[in-house]
Amino acid sequence: MVAEAAPGPDVRKLLEEIKRNISWEGFQADRVEKTIQEALATLDSVKLHFLENCVGCAACAPSCPYYYVSEKYGPVEKAELARNIYRKEATILGKLLGPLLNAKKPKSEKDLDTIVEAVYRCTNCGACYVSCPFGIDSGAIIKSILASIATKSGRAPTLIAVFDVIEREKLFLKIPSFMYIWNEVMKKAEQALGKPLPFDKKGAEYFLLVNMADAMFYPDAVIGAMRVLDRAGVDWTLPSKPFAFRPPIAAVIGLFKQAREMLKMLNADISKYEPKNVVLLDGGFVYPWLRFQMPKVLGRRPSYRVLHIVELFEKLIKEGKLKLNQTDDKVTWHDPCQLARRGGVTEEPNFVLSAASKGFRKLPHHGAESYCCGGGGGIGCMNMEMLEQMGKLLGVSSKDLVAGEKELEFIQKTAEHWTIAVKRKIDDIKKSGADIVVTACPVCMHSIAGGAQLYGLKTQVRHIAAYIGERLQ
């Protein structure tokens, strides 16, 4: 993935701009107050239900991967920080009685630190929502209200802030190391197909939306998807240059206005090619944002349908266009939380992998009940390995991607907590007896591979497009 680079003026300017807005030290009361008002202004009837109707039963607690790090990271405890602010700011009793109702706003650096820690001990996996008897989505509150307050107060992880600006300003097109990776993947794909790639066709049935992160983190999946589309004989195309990094990155750190702007820009880029269907490789947050949030952002349905590649594989197999050489691999499927719990894509992967291998088996906990890998919500970016890799790509030191010792200590603590949170997932994989774990999210792939190595589990982790692309008749 890493191609060594020297920092260009765009990168230096980017880092200077970001570091002006990020501060992991101190407490600016006016700035925090402003972020609270902005966060509460986004409340709608659904979020009000999440804020007002939790009874604190903690039935959701065992569903959260970070509850196993500490009980203080249970969904109710983390979301309660948002409720404290809401009570103080938006309810009469909270304003009058304050501490008696636990109605309070952050007043110190320690208070803000507590909010930041809650944000990055939540993957927004949706498991708390599924397990709640009252339909309370604590993750949605944590990752909207609290993440917005943390980021706009200056406490965004520097690396994710870098990704966000790179995406929204399309700087990946100007950074040589990024475009080197993209061009190498396209060159290898062309060699694999044995013919020129069908770039930038108008009116195609399927538009394979390959983002920059796809090319960086699983190039074999990009090539595998192209091999399947080519062998199936369908009308398809892909962009000759990436439209986005991993859209919309801004949503990961609670910048929802910027996330909506990114979606509008992405829709404009896609719509120029008038495709009937847009096919995604990324089963992380990209899927629900493009499939379910895009119509809300545009105020209408887009002119195309959004599909994940595994949904298309199922369709092509059922139509007889995709034929596979069935193996005896002991293979299982890990449901990415955003694709399964928040996206509803649970049966299609089972169908596809059953067609690919007689040895397919479900994990003990699968579908909507699948265990989260613990790396979502930006947590997967908060480790030294990722900082070093991205530093090399950008041509800077990993230290340039951290806003001082306090953020570095937070990153190290987060990585330590992840090692506990991922264990439940690794134990579930062990119980399945699978030798190969197939999934469709770059964070899930990285987290499961790292967890398997950490806990001595010898297993391969593959993207569904790479795995199926190698089993074509």
Secondary structure as GFF3:
##gff-version 3
##sequence-region A 1 473
A	DSSP	alpha_helix	9	21	.	.	.	ID=ss1
A	DSSP	alpha_helix	29	40	.	.	.	ID=ss2
A	DSSP	alpha_helix	45	52	.	.	.	ID=ss3
A	DSSP	three_ten_helix	61	63	.	.	.	ID=ss4
A	DSSP	three_ten_helix	65	68	.	.	.	ID=ss5
A	DSSP	three_ten_helix	71	73	.	.	.	ID=ss6
A	DSSP	alpha_helix	75	90	.	.	.	ID=ss7
A	DSSP	alpha_helix	92	97	.	.	.	ID=ss8
A	DSSP	three_ten_helix	98	101	.	.	.	ID=ss9
A	DSSP	alpha_helix	109	119	.	.	.	ID=ss10
A	DSSP	alpha_helix	127	131	.	.	.	ID=ss11
A	DSSP	alpha_helix	138	141	.	.	.	ID=ss12
A	DSSP	pi_helix	142	146	.	.	.	ID=ss13
A	DSSP	alpha_helix	147	152	.	.	.	ID=ss14
A	DSSP	alpha_helix	158	168	.	.	.	ID=ss15
A	DSSP	three_ten_helix	171	173	.	.	.	ID=ss16
A	DSSP	alpha_helix	176	193	.	.	.	ID=ss17
A	DSSP	beta_strand	206	209	.	.	.	ID=ss18
A	DSSP	alpha_helix	212	217	.	.	.	ID=ss19
A	DSSP	alpha_helix	219	232	.	.	.	ID=ss20
A	DSSP	beta_strand	236	237	.	.	.	ID=ss21
A	DSSP	three_ten_helix	249	253	.	.	.	ID=ss22
A	DSSP	alpha_helix	256	271	.	.	.	ID=ss23
A	DSSP	beta_strand	277	280	.	.	.	ID=ss24
A	DSSP	alpha_helix	286	288	.	.	.	ID=ss25
A	DSSP	pi_helix	289	293	.	.	.	ID=ss26
A	DSSP	alpha_helix	294	298	.	.	.	ID=ss27
A	DSSP	beta_strand	305	308	.	.	.	ID=ss28
A	DSSP	alpha_helix	309	318	.	.	.	ID=ss29
A	DSSP	beta_strand	331	333	.	.	.	ID=ss30
A	DSSP	alpha_helix	337	340	.	.	.	ID=ss31
A	DSSP	alpha_helix	347	356	.	.	.	ID=ss32
A	DSSP	three_ten_helix	367	369	.	.	.	ID=ss33
A	DSSP	three_ten_helix	379	381	.	.	.	ID=ss34
A	DSSP	alpha_helix	384	394	.	.	.	ID=ss35
A	DSSP	three_ten_helix	398	401	.	.	.	ID=ss36
A	DSSP	alpha_helix	405	421	.	.	.	ID=ss37
A	DSSP	alpha_helix	423	432	.	.	.	ID=ss38
A	DSSP	beta_strand	436	439	.	.	.	ID=ss39
A	DSSP	alpha_helix	442	454	.	.	.	ID=ss40
A	DSSP	beta_strand	460	463	.	.	.	ID=ss41
A	DSSP	alpha_helix	464	469	.	.	.	ID=ss42
###
